[in-house]
Amino acid sequence: MSQVLEEFELWLRSGFEGPFRLGHHRFERKDGKVLVDGGSFTMEEVRVLVEMLASSNPLLRLSASLTILERNGILKALLIVGAIVLLILVYLWVKR
Amino acid sequence: MSYQSRSSRLLIWLVLALVLVLPLSLIIGLVWLRWNILQTMYLRKAGIDWFKTVFYEGCTFIFAALFACLTINPRPQKSQLYDISNWGEWLQRRIGMGPSKPISIRLGVPRSLWIFWQLLKWSIAFAFLSYFNGLPGLGNLTVPMLMVLKGFGDWKLLPRIVTLPIFLPSGEELVSLIPTLEGQYRLLYAIALSILGMAALRLSIRLVGEFLLEQGNAWIRDIFIVLSLIVLGIILGSPFWPMDATMPYDFALTVILLAAFTTMATLFHFGVLGGNLSFGKRRRILLTGIALMVSTAFLCDAGIIAWYRVNWNNNWIQFEWMPLTKNKIEVTRWASGVDKIAEYPIQQAPTGNVERLLSLVRQWDQDAAYTKMKGQIGVNWMTLSDSDIIYYNGREYWVAPTTIYYPSDDWISRHLIYTHASRIIILDSHSGEFVSVKECFGLEHEPLIYYGEGFRENIYTGVKGFNEIENVTYKGEPDYVLSGWERALWFLSEGQLGFAFTPPQESIAMLYNRDILKRVEDILIYGLEVDPDAYPVSDGERLYYLVQVCINYPLHTEFSGSSYMRFFAVVLVDMEDGRLQGFIVGKPDGFLLDFYRSYYGSWGEIPSWLIPQLRYPERLLGLPDRAGQLDVHFLYHVDDPTVWRSRSDFFERPLQTQVHYIVMMVGKEPHFVGIQLVEFEQSPGRNLAGLYIAYGGPLLGKIELYKVTGSASMQLIGPSAALQAVETDKFVQQQRSLLPNNRLGNILLYSIGGSLYYFIPVYILTRVAEAVTTKMAFIVAIDALTGTKVVAGNSAAEAYALLTGATPTTEVGKEGRLRRLKEAFTSKGIKIIEPTALRANVEILIANLTYVSEEQWNQVSLAIDEFILNYVEGGTLKEVYCWYSGSDMVCFGTMEAERGIVKLNYLSVKYG
């Protein structure tokens, strides 16, 4: 187990109230769940997530980041805004 | 409940009924009455079923009824607007004002309320759609519907239309597809777009509710469905887009976008996205795969488009000119009706006999003629409506029928006394001399004008106790007779309670819709418009206003830079009794002209007497403030890609000119034509680029462009430069400085003896007592080739003679012409007798001649010789009778008796 995972496991088991930081992600405890950047995860999920984030495989790290974005709602907002912007751009292009 | 409260309730209901029902009944009654008046009037005076015509043979109501169904909620007892009321509860809960319990779900709207609401929506939509005959943003839809019903367009071509963005069409193919594109496809497109639009609207309302009520990811799914519907709408409109080399890829871009949005909607619907996450590998692969596929397709397509764009300029001909611009030119020329304009070098501009041509030069322009004619009215209750240029019996005139000018503005004056106008002022456009109606049109008397330009008031005729001005009575058939409740309702709406309830007589005859342009416009459907410049014509017995009807139908394909423009028909409005007769002018085209021709089936072919008087509509050719066919041709006559790109052969209408109608000699024949001079676009030298000639009369519809070629030796000055030459010429400047209130007239270009000359008259305004009149001071001739030779003369002939050094034609004068006419007989040994009276049983007019200028002499002389041969030399007595009709007309005749019947054969000659 890498050092990061050990630290995270320690933070998870301890009663420490402060947030845990991994890269630019912020982990907080709330009502028996863990909020990662505002998105709620179970203890099981968050362990897998930290594993993925700590992985040397960039695709796994990207996947983990997307999962966080999806959970905290940012992905939805990005998808909607992106879709609308894309629609406007394509419309302007074809009607040029 | 007490008696008092019951009676007060009853009173409230009564008041409500009075306030709502009575005005509503009056409005409905008035609308019905107006429709009935129009229906009766047009059936009686035009042979047209007005209701059937303006409501598109009932299609208006069918279309409105069907499309209004889209407003009905397809789910019984459901209403999205009703559901919106839930949102308020949600907001209250969110801000802590309401109960914190979950929001109760409403099951539906009460049945009766639901039915009422759907009916109300349908009725409002029905009224809206009936009024507009179309949908906002989609334009009129009843015409495409009727076109389809009447068999225009071809359903079998729809698959080809759908694939246009993938397999790019040629210009010729596009032209052949346009009837189907404007008929079948546009109708289907409108239906599809309406359904998509309504679905998108309903989904949008629903998704707001879903979002506020926190119903999972349903709102995101609905957003993507709405976006998919929008993209689908865009894709359906693709056959109307302009199509260059990247079109198939642009089209693919929209299809990829549609696929992406529908996929997103599906993923959200099934919870693959946005649900409670698992970290399953299969799910990740599925999502990554979809994302990769869509992104790759999108990026590849965008990459191809980018490649085209990077290489655009070095492949401009293949990428833009061939697929787009060339086709656009072809389609636009066809649509605007300029594809048959023939082009010739300016050296070949039509010309004819010099003397004859100079005697036809239009020395009087519209403003000058109008000012001069104003002084001829003689009464305070008439004014000139407009001065129109006409061509009748080989001569060109300015004609100004009068209209009513109300010196007293009360209701009786406007509706019962000032019912008509009665003067028509006519001026010779060359000589500026006044001509009587009898001389010009051969009419025995000037007609009483009950229908004309600017006749905005309806009038009532034959009303007891009231006399029309000039103590005349309308003799024609009324447009409508008001009696009983109709009369009461009508005059009530006019605010005339006396005429409504205690009228001087039971039935009151009415002349309705007397403004000729409105009278014609009220029977026209979408895509047809009138030329506001109506002009008088005559069949020798009656006088009519001729209203020109043109097709101006917007085409929806962006391959066309113009609407569909054609000269469709003329409608004659009898000045005296308002009868309408329509005649089709346009030739069959397999499209809109044939459609309108079939729609106005009662309109016939042009009668032969009318043909010489026809001219090509000014509005169709184009005005400075309203583009027409010529404006399209100014750009779209270009065929060469380099010339197109460089704009080096584009024309523009000089500010100082517009379409002028003149008589032009083409060989031996005079022709009534509209001419338009053009200069090169933004040319600093203001050179003449060309001369458009739009023929009237028997050659109606023929338009020619006489173009200045590139040769430096043939550069001609344009009208702006000609004007400048006049304004800077020393002699002209001196002359003008001596003339107060002078102004320059129209700039006209004539081809005389193979060269081109501008003629610009100079007028002075003079004040006689309180009246203002105008005189032509002199006319300036300018050689268009150099622009340096500027000469002024008293007439066009004199100016031309001074300019070219030719001997001016000697005008022999009125007395000289009469003497010459008599000599034509006496020189052949025929005695002329001027009797005090002639009595014959039968009078036969052999020829009606005009001899007011010398170039007409040959024609007159030939006619006299023929008359002598047939009617004098065959007789026993070598003599003719000579008598006068008015001060300018002389008649020569012989008498013969045959079986007791005395016949007078004569010819009349207008000599002054």
Chai-1 contact restraints between the chains, C-beta under 6 A:
chainA,res_idxA,chainB,res_idxB,connection_type,confidence,min_distance_angstrom,max_distance_angstrom,comment,restraint_id
A,V48,B,F279,contact,1.0,0.0,6.0,A-B,restraint_1
A,S63,B,R284,contact,1.0,0.0,6.0,A-B,restraint_2
A,K76,B,I220,contact,1.0,0.0,6.0,A-B,restraint_3
A,I80,B,I223,contact,1.0,0.0,6.0,A-B,restraint_4
A,A83,B,L227,contact,1.0,0.0,6.0,A-B,restraint_5
A,L87,B,L227,contact,1.0,0.0,6.0,A-B,restraint_6
A,V90,B,L253,contact,1.0,0.0,6.0,A-B,restraint_7
A,V90,B,L257,contact,1.0,0.0,6.0,A-B,restraint_8
A,V94,B,D250,contact,1.0,0.0,6.0,A-B,restraint_9
